[in-house]
Every structure is written in structure tokens, then in C-alpha cells.
Amino acid sequence: MINIESAIEAFASFMWGPFLLILLVFGGLFFTVYCRFIPFRYFKHGLDILLGKYDNDDDPGDINHFQALSAALAGTVGMGNISGVAVAIHMGGPGALFWMWVSAFVGMSTKFFTCTLAILFRGEDDLGELQGGPMYVIQEGLGQKFKPLAVLFSTAGLIGCLPMFQANQLTQYIRDSVFLPLGMFSSNPFIGNVVTGILIAILVAGVIFGGIKRIGLVAGRIVPIMVLIYLLGGLGILIKNYDKLGSIFNLIITDAFTGNAVVGGIVGEVIRQGIRRAVFSNEAGLGTEVMAHGAAKTKEPVREGLVAMIGPFIDTILVCSITAFAILVSGVWNDPALNGVSMTAKAFSNELGLLGEFIL
């Protein structure tokens, strides 16, 4: 088992090497310059579209713009922003947050182009229903000769997008905050993990078996409330520690260019962790969010691109920043025993007590 884990970690480190980091950052930077900074010039217009100003029920698609963005955020706002940020700080130091910001800002342009293409090159499934996603963009946009590449993406996505990290972190949090205090499954924690996993599977199945329409409907109602509650809780921590914000911001900027990483202690690892966790958080360049936006009701591809680019701003610039500052001002990031969701949970519980545990 140890050999398997070591092999997976070595493969992941290789894949997240300099080439991929350069491709993600400079690719996003190229898109930003090429489109003349559309994410910044048309941000307000994107908000107008998101809030339904241009909705038309007769347009092709299954869900409206708001539901499409909510469905995409449902897969990013959560464990990626709560535990992923903690992992980035634990492995890369506070400076990792700066590189998450960089990745998010250029990632907005990547999202704009990829999700515009998702509407422009929609395909049909076996039932004749409209579907969107990178596999359809590849097949419809590049032609049938590139179908093997579309199949490769679908296969890799099927494996790579399994929610193992989310389930692992949620199981860890429930074990630490519910089972251990109540003395449940103390003799056999594995049974507790299985029970949690089964409950998660049942809840998720009730949503996804209803297709993209049910996913969009549920996400459109739950995600905004979830994000708002979390942001308010995080802001409460920042207000409580407002006197530390200046020094923390200075620490983030300084560490981004000097390095305080657990692995190597060099700037390269800080950058790698920041960009890696940012991509896991906002999925810009990953391709998975394209499938949600590809189901949007619209005849104007650019409109959905403008809506999609708001995603990295919400889940990385807002939510990830709140998480990072909460961790840093509380001081829990200095505890080497804490990592992932346990670190974020400790920060919220230390600063907000039971309310903090409830928010998470």
C-alpha cells in the first residue's frame, strides 16, 4: 500500500511540474491579453446575465445561467476551498495564497473561453438531448479525427474527478467533530468512516440521478446560502482580528517570493502548491466545469462565458481568501499536526466556538 501511495505521489508531482504550471498560468495570461481583459471590462455585464436580465426560457438548454454557475460552484466551493487552502498553506506556506490569486485572475479568462466554446460546440447524446463539455468541444470543433482525444478526456475525467478527496475530508471532519466527542466508533473508526460514506452516497445519489436539471435546481438553492453563511462566518473572524490583517497580508506577499514551504522550503514549491490548489478550487483549465455551463439555456455562447468567468472570482478570490486569512490570523497554521479540513475547523472553532463548527 505504501508503494502504491508513493507511486501515485511521484506521478502527481511529475504531472504538476513546471510544464503544466507554465501552461496554466501563461495560457491564462495569453487569453487575458488576447481578449483585452474582458473579465475585468465586462464583469458587471456578466453579473447582469447571471441575475437573469437576459434569460429566455425558449433558448436551447436545460438550466438557466444562475443554475449553471451554481452547479459549477457546487463542485468547487466546499472541500476545495476549505481544506484545499489549508493543505496549500501547510505544504507551501502563507505565500501560496498569493499564487492562488494569480492563478484565479488569469483563470477567469480561461473559464471565459472554455465555457464559451462549450455552448458554441454543443453535441447531442443518444437520447437526442443537448450536452456540453470538452469532449463535445473536441469532437464538434476539431472534427471526428480527434474523437480519440475526446474519449481520452472522458476516461481521464471519469477517474480524476471521482470525489475521493471531498469524501475523505468530510469523513475526517465528521469523525473529529461528531464521532470522537460522542465516543462513537472509538474502537473501530473504520466503521464510522463507512457509515459516513454511505450517508454521503445516498444524499448525492438523490440529486445526481435526477440529471442536470435537478442538479441545477438543488445547487441554485443551496450554493448561494452555503457561500453566504461561510463568508459571513469568515468575515466575523477577520473583524475580530482586524488588527492582524496588515501583518498577515505582508506575510503572504513576502512569503510568496521568499518561500516557507514544508517541501523544499523554496519559492518553486510555494508557487506549485498555490497554483495546484487554485486549479482544484476553481477548475479553470480542468474542463469539468464546462459540462455544467454547457447545459445553460442560451443561444449566445459569449454570455455563458461571461457568467462562467465569475466562478474563479467567487470560489478563489473570495472564499479561498476568507479561509486562508481565517487560518493565518488564528495562528493554527503554525501547528504541524494540523492539515486539511482539521486546520480550517480548528481556526473556526477557536475563533467562533460552536458557531464556527456549525458553519463548517
N, C-alpha and C positions, 0 to 999 in steps of 0.2 A: 504493500500500500504506500509506504514511504517513497519507494522508487517511482511509482506512478505519479504521486504528487510532485516529486522533484522534476520528472519529465514534463509534466504539464506546466509547471512554473518556468522551466527553461524555455519551453516553446512560447509561452506568453511573453516572456522577456524579449525573446528574439523578434516576435511579431510587433511588439511595441518598441522597436528600436528606432534609430534616427530616421530611417526612410519614411516610416509611417507618420511620425511626428511632423516631419517636414511636409509631407503630403497633405496632412490635415490642416496645419497652420498656414502654410504658404498657398495651398489650394484655396482655403477660405479667404485669404488676403487677396489673391488674384480675383476671385469672384467679387469681393468688396470693391476693388478698384475698377473692375470691368463694368460693373453695374452703376458706377458713380455713386457709391454709398447709399444705395436705395434703402437699406434697413434703417438708416438714420433720417433720410429725407422723407420717407413715406411711412414712418412709424405710426403717426396719428391716423393716416388713411387705413392702415392695417387694423387699428383699433375700431374704426368705424365699420369696417367689413365684419370684424369679429362680433360686434354687438348687434348685427343683423340689419344694418342700414340698406344693404343691397341683396338681402335674402329673397329668393324666388322659389316657391315650392314646386314650380313646374320645371325647374332646371334638372338635368340628369344627375343622379347620385342618390345616396341613401340617408345622409345626415347633414345637418346644417354646419356652417363654419364653426360656430361655438362648440358644438358637439364633437367635431373633428379635432379641434385643438385640445378639448378636454380629454378625448380618448388618447391622443398622443401624450398628453401630460400625465395621464393615469399610469403610463408605462415608465415615466421618468421621474415625476415628483413623488417621492416616497423614500425607499431604501437608498436609492442612488444619491439623494440629496442629504439624507440623514446620516447614513453610515458611510457612504462613499466619501464624503467630505472628511469624516473622521479618519478614515483609512489614509487619505491623501496627506493629511496633517501628520499622522503618526509615522508614515513612511517617508514623506518628503519635507516635513516641516511646515511652518506657517506660510512660507513663500509660495507653496503650491497653490494657494488661493489666487494669487496674482496671475499665474499662468492659466488657471481656470477661467478667470475673467477674459484674458486674451483669447483663449480658445472659444469662449462663448460669443464674443463680439464678432469675430470673423466667421464663427459658425452660423450666425444669423443669415449671412449671405449664402452659405452652403445650403441651409434649410430653404431659403427663398427659391433657389434654382432647382433643387431636387424635388420639392413639392409642387412647383410649377410644372415640371416635367411629368409628375405623377398624374396630373389632370390632363395634360396635353396628350399623353400616350396611355390612356386607359385601355384595358382589354376586357374581354368577356370570359367568364368561367363556363363550365359545362352546362350550367343552367341558363346561360344567356344573360346573366346579371353582370353589371359593370364592376370591375375590380381595378384597383390601382396598386402600384408597388414597383420597386426596382426591377423585378423580374419582367413585368409588363413593359416598363420603360425600355429595357434592353431589347426585348423581343419585338415590340412595336416600333421603337425608334431606330434601332440598328439593323433590324431585319432578322429573318429566320436563321440565317447562318450563325447568328450569335446566340441561338437558343441554348446551346450547352453552357454558356456563361450564365444565362438566366437560371438554368437548372442548378448550377453550382451555387449561385447565391441563395436559392431557395433551400438547398440542402444544408449549406453552412449556417444559414439563418435559423433553420429549424433546430439545429444543435446549439448554436451560440446564443440564441435568445431564450433558451429554457430559463425559467425564473428561479434557478437554484440559489443565486446569491440573495434574492429577496426573501425566499422561503427560509434560508439559513439565518439571515439576520433577524427576521421576525420571530422565528423559533427561539433564537438566543434571547431576544428581548422578553418574550413571554415567560421563558424559563427563569430569567433573572428577576423579573418584576412581579410575577404571579406565582409560579410553582414553588420557587425556593422560599419566599416569605411565608407561604401557607404550608410548607412541608410536604407538598405533593410530589410524588415520583422521586423522592430523595434517594431511595435505594436503587432506582433504575431510571436515570434521566432519559435514556433512550426511548422508553415507553412514552414519556411526556412529549418528546420530540415527535414521535409518530402520531400521537393524538392531535397535536397542533397541526401537523402536516395534513392529516385527514380533514380537519375542520377547514383549513385554508383551501384545500382542493374542492370541497363541497361548495363553499361560498363562491369561489372563482368559476366553477362549472355552471352555477346558476346564472351567471352573467354571460360567459362566452358562448354557451350553447344557444343563446338567442341571436347570435350573429352580430354583425357590425351595428345594426340598428339598436339592439339592446345595449351593447357596449357603449355606444354614443349617448343613449338616453341616460343610463346609470352614471356614466362619467360626467355628463353635463350637469348633473345634480350634485354629485358627491365631491368632485375635484375642486370646484371653486370654494366650497365650505371648508374642505380639508386644508387648502392652501391658506385661506384667510385665518383660520384658527392657529395654524402653525406660525404664520408671520406675526400675528399679534403676540403669541407667546414669546417668540424670539425677540421682538421689539421690547417686550417687558423686561427681558434680561439686559438688553442693551441700555435701556433707560436707567435701570437700577445701577449699572456700571458705567454710566456715561463718562465719568472722569478717566476711565481707562482706554477709551476709544482711540484717542490720538496716539498713544504709545503703541497700541495694538496695530493700528494702520501703518505706523512707521516700521514696526517689526515685520509686517507682511512684505512691504516694499523692499526693505533691507535684505531679508532672508531670501527673497526671490532671486537676488543677484549674487548672494554670497554662499548660500547653501547650508542647511542644517538637517540634512536627510539622515535617516537611520541607516539606509543602504548607501554606503559610499561617502555620505556627507559632502556631496559635490552638487554644483548647480544643475548639472545634467539630470540627476535623479529628481531634483525638485521640479524641473520642467516636465519630465516624463510623468511623474505622479499627477501633477496638475492637469496636464492635457488628457491623460488617460482617464482620470475621474470625471473631467468635464464632458468628455465624449460619452462616458457611461451615464452621466447625468442628463445631458440634453439630446443625445443621439444624433447630433449634427454630423453627417457623413457616414453614419452607421447604416441607414437605409430602412430601419424598422418603422420609424415614424411616418415614412412616406406612405405606408399602407393605410394608415388611419386617415391621412389627409387626402388620399386618392379616392376616398368614398364620399367626399364632400359634394353637396348639391351646388353645382356652379357650371356655367359654360365658359367662364373666364379663368383660364389657368393661372394668370398672374395674381388674381385675387386670393386664391388659396396659398400661393407663395408668400404673399404679404401677411396673411394670417399665421402661417407656419413659422415665419421668422420671429414672431413674438415669443415662441416657445422657449428658446435658449435664454431670452431675457428673464422670463419668469422663473424657470427652474434653476438657472445657474447664477445669474446676476442678483436675483432677489433671494430665492430660497437657500441656495448653497451659501451665499454670503451671510445670511442670518445664522445658519448652522455654524459656520466657521467662526464668526465673531462670538457667538454664544460659548463655543468650546474654548476659545482663546481668552476671553475676559474672565471666565470661571476658573481658569488655571488647570483644568483637568487634563489638558494635553500634555502636561509635564509628567503624568503618571504612566510609566512604561507598561503597566499591567492592563491598561485600558486601550481598547481598539474597536473600531467599527461602531455599531449601534450602542455598545456599552458605554463608550466615551460620551456620545451625544446624550444618552439617557442620564448619565451622571451629571453632566452640565445642567440639564433642565431640572433634575430633581434637587441638585444643590442650590440652585438659584430660585426655583419656584415651588419647591416642595412637592406635595401630592398633585398640585395642579400641573406641574411640569411632567410628571409621569402620565397623567391623564391625557395631556396634549399629544404626547408621543404615541 
